[in-house]
Amino acid sequence: MNTPIDRPDCNRCVHFYITYDVRMPYGCRVLGFHGRQLPMLTVLSASGSDCLSFQSKPAELLARRTRRG
């Protein structure tokens, strides 16, 4: 099993988005669904393995988001 650092994190994924639906706020563009919990947790509970669709956001975008603080 992967360590928590190696695991896919929806907040760092290009496919992750926040919906306008208050009841189901988290979505995944590549998997085509949204729900109450982060998509990575939905995938883990349904398949028993980490999300295979994870694609990291560009490093400059991640750096810019952390600077805003």
N, C-alpha and C positions, 0 to 999 in steps of 0.2 A: 504494500500500500504506500502511496505517496505521502511525504511529509506535508504539513499544512502550507509550507512555503512553495512546494512544487505543485500543489493543487490548483486547478483553474479557479479564478476568482471573477465572478460576473462583473464586478466594478472595473476590472482591467480588460474586459473583452469588448471587441468592436461590435459584436452582435447584440449586446445588452442594451436595453432602453427602459425608461420609465414611462408607463402608460398614464392616460388621464383617468383611468378607472380606479377609483379609490379602493374598491373591493379587491381588485387584482392589479396591483401597481407595478409588478416586475415582468418584463417581457424579453423574449429571445427572438431576434429576426430570423436566424438560420433554422431554428427548430419550429418556428411558427406558432408559438403559444405564449400566453401570459398567465400569471397566477399570483397567489398570495405570498409565496416564498420565492427566494432567488431561484432562477432556473437551474443553476448547478445543483441545488439541493433536491429539486424535483427529479432531475436526471439521476442523481445518486440513489434516491429512494426507489425509483422505478426500475433501474437497470443494475444497481449494485456496483457500478463503476463510475469513474469520473467522466465528465463531459468530453466527448471527442471532438466537438465543434469549436472548442475554445481557440480564439485567435487574439493574441495580445494587441492592445492599442499601441500606436507608435510611441516611442520613448519620449519624444518632445511633447506630446499631448499629456502623457502621464506626469512629466516634470512640471508642466504649466499648471496642472490641476493641484499639485501639492504645494506650489508656491503661493496660490491664492489663500490657502490655509484656512 
